[in-house]
């Protein structure tokens, strides 16, 4: 299920010619920017094929992105639900697009009910999948509030953004990528993924955990480089992540969801300061 090295596929960044203007003077030079290309995710089972999502993403870790997305939507629960992951190499697909289509062959004999995924048919890297209906949707799927009671030192929380930035190699080259990282409760970085889309970065890192048989992530922390939306908290809840931290603000629905499913939600995490919007009992701060 791993992507093979050396395939002729788009890279995560490209070099472009620009004009650099400083103090009113211009000079031509080259700059490196993040690649953004579409990824189509196709489900296959029982002789049928169905496209379930098209998202704009940074190429790389595409199998993790597909697995993480499908896990967050409840289509798969673990590695045993997958038969294989592959790029589409059908002859009727242009060679340049073959690495922009991922086929997900399910272990099930038939495709699952997919009406709930119709809203995902086209998504963007900027906003992820918009228009989530209600908090009850997760409860209907059988997702329960998280029960983890382990606490974390606030000093450890404060060091997470620095550790995240230190591993953002593509961001350092392009300045145009979000990141999502998994950490343990001592602050050790376990995995990190980057993408032009915040939601994609989260899907990639959760997809990594799924393919490594690490789910559920009850002993891990999710740290993201931007703001926290409902979608990101939803993905965390389904993956069993008890703590979600972000350098920017959460949305109102993200806070509601975190409180409803007992997730510790941290925002505006910068240097030694942060706000706790839900699940304060997991932050072992003195008063």
N, C-alpha and C positions, 0 to 999 in steps of 0.2 A: 504493500500500500504506500510505499515511499516514492517520492518524486526522484527520478533518475538524473544524476549529474550529467552535464554535457548535452542535454537536449536543446534544440534550436528554439528557444522560447524567449519572450520579452524579459528583459532584466528589470530589477526594481528601480533603477534610475537611468536617465539618459542625459547626454551632453548636448546643450543647445548654444547657439551663438547669440549673444546679447550685446547691448550697448550699456556700459557702466557710466552713469552720470554722477560726478562728485564735484561739489562746489562750482556748479555751472559748466564743468568741462566733461566731455564725453570721450569714452575710449572703448573700442570693441574688444570683447573677450569671450571666453566660453564659461558657461555655468552648468552645474549639474542639478537636475530637477527630478522629482519623484515621478515615476511612471504611473499612469492611470489608464487601465484598460478594462473592458467588460469581462465578467466571468459568468458563464451560464452553468447552472447546476441542474443536472438531469437525473431523475430517479428511474431505475430500471428494475422490473420484476415481472414474472409471469408472462414474458414476451412482450410487455408493454413498456413504453418510454414516455416520461412526462417531465417537461421543464417546470421546475418549481420556483426558480429565482434567477434573476439577472442583476448582478450588482457591479458597480464600478469599484475596482480594487487595485492595489499594487501587486503585480505578479510576484509569486513566491509563496510557498506554504499553502498552495491552493487546495490540496487535499484536506489539510487541517481546517481551512476556512469552510469548505463544504461540510465536513463532519461536525464542526462546531455549530454552524448554522442549523443543520438538521436536528442536532441535539437540543438546541435552544427552543426549537419549534415542536419538540416532542415526537418527531418522526422516527428518530432512533434514540435508544436509551443507553447503548453501550456498544463495544466493539463486536459483540456477538450478533448484533443486528445488521452488520455489514458483511457482504460477501467480498467485494473488492471496490477499489477506487481507481479510476483510470482517466487519462485524457482521451478525447474523441479523435480518432484517426480515420474516420470514415472518408472514403474517397470523394464524396460529394461536399465535404467541408474543405474550404480553402486552407492551404497549409499554414498561413499566417494566423488563422483562427483556431487551429487545433488545440493549442495550449490555452485557449480561452473558454474551453468547454470541459467540464468534469462530469464523467458518468459515475453515478453511485449505484452499484448493483447491490440490492438488498438481499438479505438472507431469507426474507419472507417470500412465500410463493406468489403473492399478489401485491400490487401497489396499495398503500394505505389510503384512507380517506383524505383527500387533498383540498377540500373546499376552504379550509381555514388558511391555506397558503395562497389563495388567489390574489390577495392583496400584496404579496411579495413578488409578483411577476416581474416588475421593474422597480429596482430600488436604486438609491444613489449613495455615493460614498460620503456625501455631506451630512445627510440627515438619517441615514439608515432606513429602516422601514417605519413609515409614519402611520398615524391613525390607529394605534392600538385601541381596542375597544374598551375593555373594562378589567378591573382586578380579578373579577370572578373567572376569567378565562383560564387562569392558572389553576384555580381550585377545581374547576371542571376536569382538568387533566390529571387530577390526583396529586398535584404538587402540594406539599405540606410545609408549614413554617419550620425554619431551621432550629435545631435544638442545641447546637454547640454553645457551651458556656465558658469555653476557654477565654482568658483575658490576655491583652497585649499591653506592653508598656508604652506610654505615649511618646517616649524618646525613640523607641523603635519605629513607631508610626511616622514621626517627624523625619526620619532618615530615608524613607521610602522614595520620595521624589528624586533625591540625589542618586540613589542606586538605579532608578529607572533611567534617568538621563545618561548615566555613565555607560549604559548598554545600548543606547540608541545610535548605532553606527550609521544607519541610513539618514536619520534626522540630522546628524552632524554634517553629512555630505550635502543634503538638500534643503534642510530647514522646513520641509513640507510634509512631515509624516506624524501621525499619532502613534502612540504605543500603549500596549497593555502588558502588564507583567504579573506573574504569580510569585508570591513570597511566602515563606513559612513564618511562624509566629516569633522567630528570632530576628526576622528581617533579611534572611538569606534569600537571594533571588533564585528561583527555580526555573523559570522560563520567561521569555520576552518575545513579543512579536510586534512588528510595525506595519502600518498600512495608511493610505490616504484617508480611509474611513475609520472612525473610532469603533464602530460596531464590528467592522471586519477584523480589526486588531484583537478585539475580545473573542470573536469567533475562532480566530486562528489559535489563540493561546488555550482556549477550552478544547478546541479540536485536537491540539497537541496532547492534552491530558487524556482525552478519550482514546486516541490511538496508542497511547502509552499505558493504557489500563489504569490510569490514576484517578478516575472518577469514582465516587463523588469527592469533592475537594473540601471536605470539612475541616482540614487542618491547614488551609491556605488562605491567603489574602489576595484580592485583586486590586491592582493599582493601575489607574488610567491617566493619560496625560491631559485630557480635556475635561469637559463637563460630564455630568452623569445624568443620563436620560432614563426613562422608564425601560427602554429596550435593554440597556446595559444591566440594570438591576435584575430584570427578568432573566437574562442569560445567567447571571450569577446565582439566582435562586435555584434555577433548574440544575445547575452544576454543583449545588450544595455549598457555595462559598459564603461563609458567615460574615465576612468583612469586605466592604468595597470602599476604596479610597480614590479621591480625584483631586487634581490640583485646582479645579475650578468648581463652579456651583452645580448643585443638583436641580432637577426640575421638580415641580410640585408633585407630579405623579410618581416620580422616582422615590420621593420621600414617603408618599402614601404606601407604595408597594413595599419598601424596606420595612416600614413599621408593621404592615400586615403580615409579612413573612419572616419577621424577627432577624433582619439583616442589619448589621452595624454599618451605617452610611456616613462616611467622612468626606467633607468638602473643603475647598479653599485651603488645601494642605500645602503650605509654603513655609519653609524654614521650620521654626519651632511652634508655629501657630496652625490650628485647624479647627473647624466646626464639626460637631457630631450632631447629625440630624435624626438619627434613629439608632437604637441598640446601644445606648451609652454604657450599659453594664459590662460590655466587653473591653472598654477602655479603662485601664487601671490607673486613672489619674487621681492625684491627691486634691483635696479641696481646702 
